[in-house]
Amino acid sequence: MIELHFCEYNRSNQDYDTIFRPSGSGDYLLLLLKTPMKIYLKEGLTVTRENACILYTPGFPQHYQAVRRFCNSYLHFSSGENPAQRFQLPENRIFYPPDPQELDVYFRRLQQEFFSSSPYREEAIHCLATELFIALSRSLSHPAAQKEEMAALYPAFQKLRLEMLSNCGQDWSLERLCRSVSLEKSQFYSYYQRFFSSTPKSDLLQVRLEKAKNLLSNEALQVSEVARLCGFGNLTHFSRYFRKYCGCSPKEYKRYSRSPLIYSDSLP
């Protein structure tokens, strides 16, 4: 059973901060380093690139320092068996996962579960941590197979994204998107971000707001009707998003879009 002692997702320390534990931390520590770090190992000093990983075993010295900015995600945990041996992962040395964004999804979910009081919390943490190690092991052991899988999924994601953006007024729940390509939520988000460098929510919101701006120029449509046609079930949410991204309220935009442009025949 994997028992989580503490975890952080995208944790920032002060610039140039140093972690120095000459006797280790007494447990396993999995680090995903978002920023370049100086890591001191038995072989000497190594300066990492972004998104380096290291799995420290209990009792192994931990000594690393930010080159400047310090940001990482990490898990402190105990386990009945060594996860490095169980999942054939490097231990106490630096490695670079092919897909750090996928790992980040697990770090975020584990942190949410760690601070929750939901039933079966410990079981959920064990399952999520196990999934993380499996995903990490597969990505390191089978990069060619992973590339083939991505190539096979890309056309399906392209088709789904086009359908979603062409019919932005519909309800595009995450469950519906996942069912369309037969993937779990964490897998879907990971592939979507890799394929399009964005998220479904961001893409859908952008298209809905562009459609709203066009519809607001129609005098016959009320703001509430525009919100509904663009897929916003809540008028308050629509108004808040519109003001945030367009700089004014929908009513103000509607009024401005219908106002005739005024030109002056004389220069000042």
C-alpha positions as CSV (number, residue, x, y, z in Angstrom):
1,M,0.0,0.0,0.0
2,I,1.3,3.4,-1.0
3,E,0.8,5.9,1.9
4,L,1.1,9.6,1.0
5,H,2.8,11.7,3.7
6,F,2.7,15.0,1.9
7,C,2.5,16.3,-1.7
8,E,2.5,19.6,-3.6
9,Y,1.5,20.6,-7.1
10,N,3.4,23.5,-8.7
11,R,4.9,24.6,-5.4
12,S,7.1,27.7,-5.6
13,N,9.9,28.5,-3.1
14,Q,11.9,31.6,-2.9
15,D,14.5,32.1,-5.6
16,Y,17.8,30.2,-5.2
17,D,16.3,28.2,-2.4
18,T,18.2,25.1,-1.3
19,I,17.0,21.7,0.1
20,F,19.6,19.9,2.0
21,R,18.8,16.6,3.9
22,P,22.1,14.7,4.3
23,S,20.3,11.7,5.7
24,G,17.4,11.8,3.3
25,S,13.8,12.5,4.4
26,G,13.0,9.0,5.9
27,D,10.6,8.2,3.0
28,Y,10.4,8.1,-0.7
29,L,10.4,11.4,-2.5
30,L,9.4,11.8,-6.2
31,L,10.3,15.2,-7.6
32,L,9.2,16.8,-10.9
33,L,11.4,19.9,-11.2
34,K,9.6,22.6,-13.2
35,T,12.6,24.9,-13.2
36,P,16.4,24.2,-13.7
37,M,18.0,22.9,-10.5
38,K,21.5,22.1,-9.3
39,I,21.4,18.6,-8.0
40,Y,24.3,17.1,-5.9
41,L,24.6,13.4,-6.2
42,K,27.5,11.0,-5.5
43,E,28.8,11.5,-9.0
44,G,28.9,15.3,-8.4
45,L,26.9,18.3,-9.4
46,T,24.4,18.3,-12.3
47,V,22.4,21.2,-13.5
48,T,19.1,20.0,-14.9
49,R,16.8,21.3,-17.5
50,E,13.2,22.0,-16.9
51,N,10.9,19.0,-16.1
52,A,13.6,16.8,-14.7
53,C,12.6,14.0,-12.4
54,I,14.3,12.1,-9.5
55,L,13.0,9.4,-7.2
56,Y,14.9,9.5,-3.9
57,T,14.8,6.3,-1.8
58,P,14.7,6.5,2.0
59,G,18.0,7.4,3.6
60,F,19.6,8.7,0.3
61,P,21.0,12.3,0.7
62,Q,18.8,15.0,-0.8
63,H,20.6,18.1,-1.9
64,Y,19.3,20.4,-4.6
65,Q,19.2,24.1,-5.2
66,A,17.3,26.3,-7.7
67,V,19.4,27.9,-10.4
68,R,17.2,30.9,-9.8
69,R,13.4,30.4,-9.7
70,F,12.3,27.4,-7.6
71,C,9.1,25.5,-8.7
72,N,8.4,21.8,-8.4
73,S,5.7,19.1,-7.8
74,Y,6.5,16.3,-5.3
75,L,5.3,13.3,-3.4
76,H,6.6,12.2,0.0
77,F,5.4,8.7,0.6
78,S,6.1,5.3,2.0
79,S,5.5,1.9,0.3
80,G,5.7,-1.7,1.2
81,E,7.9,-2.3,-1.8
82,N,10.4,-0.1,-3.7
83,P,8.4,1.5,-6.5
84,A,11.7,2.0,-8.5
85,Q,12.1,-1.8,-8.6
86,R,8.4,-2.6,-8.9
87,F,7.9,-0.3,-11.9
88,Q,11.4,-0.4,-13.3
89,L,12.1,3.3,-12.7
90,P,15.5,5.0,-12.1
91,E,16.3,5.7,-8.5
92,N,18.4,8.4,-7.0
93,R,19.4,9.7,-10.4
94,I,18.0,12.3,-12.8
95,F,15.8,11.4,-15.7
96,Y,13.4,13.2,-18.0
97,P,9.9,11.9,-18.5
98,P,8.6,12.2,-22.1
99,D,5.3,13.8,-21.0
100,P,5.7,15.9,-17.8
101,Q,2.2,17.3,-18.3
102,E,0.7,13.9,-17.8
103,L,2.5,13.5,-14.5
104,D,1.3,16.9,-13.4
105,V,-2.3,15.8,-13.8
106,Y,-1.6,13.0,-11.3
107,F,0.2,15.4,-8.9
108,R,-2.8,17.7,-9.0
109,R,-5.3,14.9,-8.4
110,L,-3.2,13.4,-5.6
111,Q,-3.0,16.8,-3.8
112,Q,-6.7,17.2,-4.1
113,E,-7.3,13.7,-2.7
114,F,-4.7,14.2,0.0
115,F,-6.5,17.3,1.4
116,S,-10.0,15.8,1.1
117,S,-12.0,13.9,3.6
118,S,-13.8,11.7,1.2
119,P,-14.6,8.1,1.9
120,Y,-11.9,5.6,0.8
121,R,-9.3,8.5,0.6
122,E,-6.4,6.2,1.4
123,E,-7.5,3.7,-1.3
124,A,-7.9,6.4,-3.9
125,I,-4.4,7.8,-3.1
126,H,-2.9,4.4,-3.5
127,C,-4.6,3.9,-6.9
128,L,-3.6,7.3,-8.2
129,A,0.0,6.9,-7.1
130,T,0.1,3.5,-8.7
131,E,-1.3,4.9,-12.0
132,L,1.3,7.6,-11.9
133,F,4.1,5.1,-11.6
134,I,2.6,2.9,-14.3
135,A,2.3,5.9,-16.7
136,L,5.9,7.0,-15.9
137,S,7.2,3.5,-16.4
138,R,5.4,3.0,-19.7
139,S,6.5,6.4,-21.0
140,L,10.2,5.6,-20.2
141,S,10.1,2.0,-21.5
142,H,8.0,2.3,-24.6
143,P,8.5,5.7,-26.3
144,A,8.0,4.2,-29.7
145,A,4.7,2.7,-28.8
146,Q,3.6,5.9,-27.2
147,K,4.3,7.8,-30.4
148,E,2.3,5.3,-32.4
149,E,-0.6,5.7,-30.0
150,M,-0.5,9.5,-30.4
151,A,-0.4,9.2,-34.2
152,A,-3.4,6.9,-34.1
153,L,-5.4,9.2,-31.7
154,Y,-4.6,12.5,-33.4
155,P,-7.2,12.2,-36.3
156,A,-9.9,11.4,-33.8
157,F,-9.0,14.4,-31.6
158,Q,-8.9,16.7,-34.7
159,K,-12.4,15.5,-35.7
160,L,-13.8,15.9,-32.2
161,R,-12.3,19.4,-31.8
162,L,-13.7,20.6,-35.1
163,E,-17.2,19.2,-34.2
164,M,-17.0,20.9,-30.8
165,L,-16.0,24.3,-32.1
166,S,-18.4,24.1,-35.0
167,N,-21.3,23.4,-32.6
168,C,-20.2,25.5,-29.7
169,G,-23.7,26.1,-28.5
170,Q,-24.1,22.5,-27.5
171,D,-23.3,21.1,-24.1
172,W,-19.8,19.7,-24.3
173,S,-19.3,18.1,-21.0
174,L,-16.0,16.5,-20.2
175,E,-17.7,13.1,-19.9
176,R,-19.1,13.5,-23.5
177,L,-15.6,14.4,-24.8
178,C,-14.0,11.5,-23.1
179,R,-16.6,9.1,-24.4
180,S,-16.0,10.3,-28.0
181,V,-12.4,9.0,-27.9
182,S,-12.8,6.3,-25.3
183,L,-10.3,7.8,-22.8
184,E,-10.2,8.5,-19.1
185,K,-10.3,12.2,-18.0
186,S,-6.6,12.4,-17.2
187,Q,-5.6,10.8,-20.5
188,F,-7.9,13.0,-22.5
189,Y,-6.6,16.2,-21.0
190,S,-3.0,15.1,-21.5
191,Y,-3.5,14.2,-25.2
192,Y,-5.5,17.4,-25.9
193,Q,-2.9,19.6,-24.5
194,R,-0.1,17.8,-26.4
195,F,-2.1,18.0,-29.7
196,F,-3.4,21.6,-29.4
197,S,-1.3,23.3,-26.7
198,S,-4.6,24.3,-25.1
199,T,-7.6,22.9,-23.1
200,P,-11.1,22.1,-24.3
201,K,-12.5,24.7,-22.0
202,S,-10.2,27.5,-23.3
203,D,-10.9,26.6,-26.9
204,L,-14.7,26.4,-26.4
205,L,-14.8,29.6,-24.5
206,Q,-12.9,31.6,-27.1
207,V,-15.2,30.4,-29.9
208,R,-18.4,31.0,-27.9
209,L,-17.3,34.6,-27.1
210,E,-16.6,35.2,-30.8
211,K,-20.0,33.9,-31.8
212,A,-21.6,36.0,-29.0
213,K,-20.0,39.2,-30.4
214,N,-21.5,38.5,-33.8
215,L,-24.9,37.7,-32.4
216,L,-25.0,40.8,-30.2
217,S,-25.0,43.0,-33.3
218,N,-28.4,41.6,-34.1
219,E,-31.0,44.0,-32.8
220,A,-33.7,41.3,-32.5
221,L,-31.8,39.2,-30.1
222,Q,-31.8,39.8,-26.3
223,V,-28.6,39.2,-24.3
224,S,-30.1,36.2,-22.6
225,E,-30.9,34.7,-26.0
226,V,-27.4,35.3,-27.2
227,A,-26.0,33.6,-24.1
228,R,-28.2,30.5,-24.7
229,L,-27.4,30.2,-28.4
230,C,-23.7,30.3,-27.5
231,G,-23.9,27.6,-25.0
232,F,-23.9,29.6,-21.7
233,G,-26.5,28.1,-19.4
234,N,-26.1,30.9,-16.9
235,L,-26.5,34.6,-17.9
236,T,-24.3,35.8,-15.0
237,H,-21.4,33.5,-16.1
238,F,-21.8,34.7,-19.7
239,S,-21.6,38.4,-18.6
240,R,-18.6,37.8,-16.3
241,Y,-16.6,35.9,-19.0
242,F,-17.6,38.5,-21.7
243,R,-16.4,41.4,-19.6
244,K,-13.2,39.6,-18.6
245,Y,-12.1,38.8,-22.2
246,C,-13.8,41.5,-24.2
247,G,-13.4,44.5,-21.9
248,C,-17.1,45.5,-21.5
249,S,-20.4,43.9,-20.7
250,P,-22.6,42.2,-23.4
251,K,-25.1,45.1,-23.1
252,E,-22.4,47.7,-23.6
253,Y,-21.0,45.7,-26.6
254,K,-24.5,45.4,-28.1
255,R,-25.1,49.1,-27.7
256,Y,-21.7,50.1,-29.2
257,S,-22.0,47.6,-32.1
258,R,-25.3,49.3,-33.2
259,S,-24.0,52.8,-32.9
260,P,-23.1,54.5,-36.2
261,L,-19.5,55.6,-36.6
262,I,-19.1,59.3,-36.4
263,Y,-16.5,61.0,-38.7
264,S,-15.4,64.6,-38.6
265,D,-14.8,66.6,-41.8
266,S,-12.3,68.9,-40.1
267,L,-9.0,68.0,-38.6
268,P,-8.2,69.5,-35.2
